[in-house]
Structure formats: C-alpha cells, structure tokens
Amino acid sequence: MSAAFPFLLARRQLRFRIGTALGALAGVTVAIVLMFTQVGFRNALYDSALQIPANLDGDVFVVSPYYASMTFTPPWFARSLLYEAEAVPGVRDARAMHLFTAQVRVPENGRHLSVTIVAFDPGRPVLRLPEIEAALPALGLPRAALLDRLSRHDYRRVAEAIRREGSAEVLLHAPTATLAPVIDLVGTFAMGPSFTIDALIVSSDLNLSRLAGIPLDRVSVGVVRAEPGTDPVALARTIEERLGGRGRAFARADFLEHERAYYATRTPIGVIFNIGLGVGVIVGMVFVVQALHTMVSANVGEYAVLVALGYRPAFFAALVLLIAAAIVAGTFLPATLIALGVFTLAADATSLRLEMEPADVAAVFGLVLLMAALAAFVAVRRLGRVDPLSLFE
C-alpha cells in the first residue's frame, strides 16, 4: 500500500462529499471564532489590568500585607515603611503612589462616571510616560490633573474639550462635601481604560489630599528604584524581611505576574474567559465529529471494499485524521478574518486593546489541531463499531 494513498483518498472524499457537511463546517468556523474572541478578550483583560503596573518606574514594589490587586483602591500602609525601605542597601529611592477609585460628574450632563486617580509627588514621579513627564510642572498647580484621552464614554468629549480649549472641568463625587470638588484637567496622555474602570486621571498627591481628604501618610504602592546591578528579587526579599510583616515587597516581574494571576483566577470575568475557551474547543470538536460522521456514513460502502481488500484499522485512523485536519485547516483562515473584524468592532466600542498576536494565532491553531485529533479519535471509534462487511450480505 502506498503511503500517499490515505492522503489521496481523503482529498477525493473531501472534494466530492464536502457539500453534505456544510452545516458542520459553519459550526467549526463559529467555534474557532469563539476561541479567538475568548483569547482576545482575555488578553485585553490582562493588558488593561497591567497598564498601570507596567508603566511604573520601579524595580521593586511595596504594598500592604492585605494587598490583593490594583483593581480597586488598595489597602494603604504607613509612609514610614518607605523610609525604612530606603535604608536597605541597594535601594536608590522609594516613592509613594496613591490610588483612589471614585466617580466624577461631567457638568454638561450630570452623568457619573467611574475613574481611578493616580497621585504622586510631581518632584518624585512614579509613572514613566513621556506625556506625563512633560506635564509634571502643571501637576503642581491646585486642582490640576491629566486625563487619559483613551477613556470611555463621556470622557471622550472631555478629552476633545481639553484638546480644543486647553482645559476642562469635572466634579469629584464626594457625598459628604457641601460642594463637589472641582478637578481641572489641563492635559491628556494615552494609556487606556480597564474592564472595570472607565478612565484614569493623574494628579499630584497634594491635590488628591485636598480633593478627597486622603492623608498623605497613607500610601497605596511604594515604587522602589534599585541601584544599578542590584538583583530585584533579592532586594525585594531583603525589604520584606526589613518590614517584618508590616508590608510585602515584589520584584517587578513578580508584581506583574501577581496582577495577571489575580485577574485570571480571582475575578469572575477572568474565569469566564478561560472557561469560554474550553467551551469553544468542545463545541468545535462536536461539529468536526458531526462532519466526520457525515462523511464516514456517506463512504461506508467504499470502506467495506477496503476492509475486504485487507486494509488495517491504522489506515482508516490515518484517513479520518487527515479529513479532520483538512476540515479545521480549511475553516481556520475564514474564522481568523471574522475574528479580526470582531476585534475591530469591540475595540472601537470599549476602548480596550484587542489585537491578535502571532503567539495567540499559534496557540489557537494548536488548540484547533488538538480539537481535530480528538474528533478523529471519536470518529474512528464509531467507525470501528460499524461492520462494513454486513453491506455484502
């Protein structure tokens, strides 16, 4: 038997029988699109969650012992811990960052919108974005702040007003205040919102204290910069030992992984995306099995002849696997193009970064091949239970 015979037979069967399985092929395409969208949305979740941590100008980060994530206002710790961290050999400096999740009101329509306010001493900045660094002198002015121009909803009109007029005002929602504190937005920068928060505002620590009444000795995250040549992992361990349970310290890579893991395993939306990816594989496998079953049923007479000629089960396994691989390979390209269209529409609607990296395409293609292999295994088992020789009785 020629080694190319299973390939030639699979090609011939696909050519003449593919019309009978068009519904199943459409289902496979939809399943692959579902897998792509789950991967894309999951990556957008992680990217949006890591935007602030990834742009922090630090090698080690100090947080409260009860810290979980930057998702919402983190628990604070005493500023004095940063002074102790600065005394550790290998530390160049330790800077304070304040995070505050709040709502602001747009004067034009009175709508309340969610916002994360990042505040720090303009003389000791913690974010390394050129637009923010260029605007540091302006942040020293009373009530002054910068708005992320990639923010969602009515913030887009506010960003346009800043571009057009040079500044805009929003009102900080403060239920206990007689008059809502005014935030004067004097510039913009580009970072992007998260899944849970519509916008990001950067201001000085003094302005945040004046506007929200937050004491300056309450720090959300300590941004520690190491001396050149210092191992961040060892430095984080030394700082944590120095703090003695009053705070935690993460090296930069560990801090980013901690934030990613929080969204992946401890938030409902992260778990849903991971489950959705598995559902996509299962749905795709079901449709591939359906397509294979249709083709096997249509060709069972031909298989009976091959069995009578002495062809072994391994031949039929190779044949079915080749057909399954051809089905998923033929649906992969159109599914990829459809997924790209979905990403474009979703990114425009949500202001989230939805892109398809080569590694994502490779990962989905690997899952698709796994899906084909599982479907072929199921189809071969079904074929093994059929006695084609009964057709000759």
N, C-alpha and C positions, 0 to 999 in steps of 0.2 A: 504493500500500500504506500502510495506517495505521501510524504509528509505535508505536501501542499493541498492534498485532497480535502481535508476539513475546511480549509480556508476557501477553496473554490466552491465547495458545496454551500457553505454559509453565505457567500456572496450571491450565489444563484438564488437561494431561498429568499434572501432579503430583497432581491430585485423583483421577484415575481409574487411575493406574499406580503410585502410591506403595507400594501393598501388595506389589508384586513386588520392591521394593528394601529391605524392612525390615531384612534382614541387613546390607546395606551401610550403612544409616543407623545401626544399632547400632555398627558398626565406626567410623564417623565420630565418633560420640559418645565412644567409648572413646579415640580418638586425641586429641580435644580435651581430655578429662580428663587424658591423659598429658602434653599440653603444659602444662596448668595446673599439674600436680603438679611437673613439672620446673622451671617458673618459680618456684613457691612454695618448693621445696626449695633451689633455687639462691639465692633471696633470703634464706632462713633461714640458709644457709651464710655469705653475706656479712654479714648483720646480726649473727650470733653472733661472727664474726671481728672486727667493728668495734666491739663493745661497750666493750671497754677503751679503745682509742684514742679513740673518740668521746666518752668521759666524762673524758678527761684535761684538766686545767685549764691548757692551754698554747697558745701561738701557733706555736711552733717546737719541733721535737723533734730531739734529738741522739742518735745511735746509733753503734755500732761500724762501721768500714769493711766488716766482714763480715756486717753485719746483713741478714737476709732477711725475717723476719716475727716477730710475737709468738706464732706458733703453738706454739712450744716455748720453752724457756729461751733467750733471745737471747744472743749473744756479748757479753761485758762490755767496757767501756772504763774507763780510769782516771778517778776523780772529779776529778782536777786539770783535766781538759778543761772541766768545768763552770765552774771558777773562771775559766778563760780566756774562756769564752763570756760570763760575767757582765761582763767588762771591755769587751765590744763595745758601742759607743754604740747606744742604743735598746733594750737589754735591761734589764728591770726586775729579774728574778731568774731563776736556773736551779736547778731542784730535781731531786733524784735519785730515781729509781724503780728498785726491784729486782724482777725477775720470776724465779720459780723454779717449775718444773714438777716435781711429786713425786707420791707416793702416801701416803695416810693409811689407818690401820686403825681401824675402828669397834670399840670394846671389846665391844659387845653380841654381835657375831657373828664378829669377827675378819676380816671381809672387807676387802680392799684396794681403794681407790677412787682414781681419778686426780684431781688438783687442781692449779690454778695459784694460787700465793701471790703477791700483790702487796704489796710492803712499801715504806714511806717514813717519813720523819721526821714524826711527828704534828704537830710545830710548823711543818712546811712541807709540807702535804698536796698531793697531785697529782691526786686524783680529786674531781670536783665533783658529788657525790651528797649530798643533804641528810641522809640517814640515816647516811652515813659521817662527814660533818662534825659531826653531833651527837654521835657516839661517839668523837671524837678523844681526849678525856681518858682514856677507858677503854683505848685502844690503848697508852697509855704504861705500863700495868701489865705485869709479867713474864708471859710466855706468852699474853697476851690477843690475841684476834683476832675478826674478824667473819666470818660465813658468809653467802654468797648463798643466801637461802631458796628461790630458784627452781632450785636444783641438783637433779640427778637421783639416782635410785636411793635408797640408804640415807641419803643426805644429807637427804632429806625428813623422815625420822624424827628425825634430829639437829636439824633446824630446828624441828620440833614440840617436841622436848625443851627447846630454848632458850626457845621461847615459853612453855612450861608451867612450867619450873623456873628460868628466868633465865640458865642457862648449860649447857654440855655439853662433854665432853672427847673429843678424837680423838687418835690416836697417829701421829706422823710416822714414815713408814717410812725408817729410817736403817740400812742393813746393817752399817755399821762401828761403830755405837753399842752399848754394852753394854745399855743400857735405851733403849727408844724414847722420844724426846722427846714431851712432852705439850703439845698445843695447847688452851688454854682458850678456848672460843668463848663470848663474853659478849654477843653481839648478832647481829642479822641486817640485811641490806639486800637490795634487789631489783635484779638485773641480768640473770641468765640464763646457762646454760652454753653451751659451743660444741659443734661437731660432734665434736671430738677430746677435750675435757676435760669431766669430769662436774660440776666445781664450781669456785667461786672463793672464796678466803679472803683477807681483807685484814688485815695486821698492821703492826707498826712495824718499821723496819729493824733496830733493836737485837734485837728478838725473833727475827727471821729469822736474824740472825747467831748468836744463842745456840742456836737450834734446829737449824739446818742447817750452821753453821760457815762461812757465806759472809762474806768480808771486806767491810767497809763501803765500802772504797775501790774496789770493783768495781760499777759502775753498769750497769744494763741499758738504761735510756732516760733521757735528760735532758729534763725538761719546762721549757721556757723561756717565760716570760711577757714580752711586749713592752710597751714604753711606749705609752700611748695615741697613736694617729696614726701609728705605725710600720708600714711595709709588711712583712708577714711574709715574703713571697717574697724581697725584697731583704735582709731581716735574716738569713734562712737562708743566703743566698748569702755574705753577709759572714762569718757564723760559720764556715761550711765553709772559706772561704779562710783564716780565722784558725787553724783547726785543722790545716791543711796536710796532709791525707791521713790524719790520725790518727783522724778521725771524720767522719760525714756529718750533714748538717742538712736537715730537711724542714720546709717550711711546713705548717700544719695540713691544708689541703686536699690537698696533695701526699702527705702521710703517710697519710691515709685512702685515697687512691686507690692508693698503693703496697700497702697491706694488701689491698685488694679485688683488685687485679690479681694478687697472689701466689696468692690462693685460686682465682681464675678460670683462671689459666694454668699454675701451677706445682704444683698439688696434683691428684692423680688424681680426687678426688671433684668438684672444680670442673669439670674437663674432661669428666667423665662426664655431669654435668648439662647442659652445653652441647651435647654430642653427643646426649643424650636428647631435647632439644628439637627438634633437627633430625630425629631418628628419628620423633618424633610427627608432624611435618609430612609426612614421606614416607608414613607409614602412613595418615594421614588422606587424603592425595591418592590413594593406591591405592584406598581404599574409595569415595571420591567418584567416581573413574573407573569403578569397578565399578557404582555406582548409575546413573551416566550411561549406561554401556554397556547396562545392562538396559533403561533407558527408551528409548534410541535404537533398540535392536533391536525393542522392542515396537511402536514407532511408525514403523518404516521404510516401511511402506505409505503412511502419511499424508505422509511426506516425499517419496515418489515423486510423489504428486499435486502437491505444491507445486513440485517441480522442473519438472514438466511445465507448470505454470502460469507458469514463468519466475522463480521466486524465486531470488535470488542467494546465493552462499555466505556473504555477510555476514549475511544473515537467519538462517541456521542457526547461525552463530557466536554471534549475539546470543541466540538461543533457548537454546542449550546453556549459555551463560554465566549466563543468568537461572535456569535449572533448578539449576545448580551452586550459585549464590548462595543460592537458596531452601533447598537441602539443608543447607548449612552454617549458615545462619541459623536454621533450624528445630531443629537439633541443638545449637546453641550454649548456649541457656538451660538445658536439662536437664544438659548437660555442666558448666556453671558451678555448678549446685546440687550435683551429685555431687562436684565438686572441693572445694567448701566443706565438705562432710561429711568428705572425706578429710583436709582440713587440720585439722579439729577433732579427729579421732581421732589424727592424727600428732602434733599439738601436745601433747595430753594425755600421749602415750606418751613423748615425747622432751624435753619442757620447752623446746622451741625455739619461737621466734616465727614462726608460719606464718599469714600474713594475705594477703589479696588486695587490693592497692591498685588504685585506678581506672586508674592508668597500666599496671599489669600486665594488667588486663582489656582495655584498649585495644590493648596490644601483642599479646596472644594473638588478639584479634579481627582485627587486621591480618594476622597470620600465617594465620589461618583463611581470610580473603578471598584472600590470595595462594595458599593451597592450592586454593581453588575455581577461581581463574583458571588455575593450572597444569593442574588436572584437566580443565577445559573445553577447554584447548588440545589436550590429548591426545585427548579425545573427539571434537573437531572434526576432527582429523587422521584418526582412524579413520573418521568419517562420510564424509570426503572420498574415502576409498578404496573406499567402497561405491557401487555403481551401482544406485540405486533403480529406474531405468527397466527394469532386467532383469526386474522383477516383472511387467511387462506383456507379456513375450514369451510 
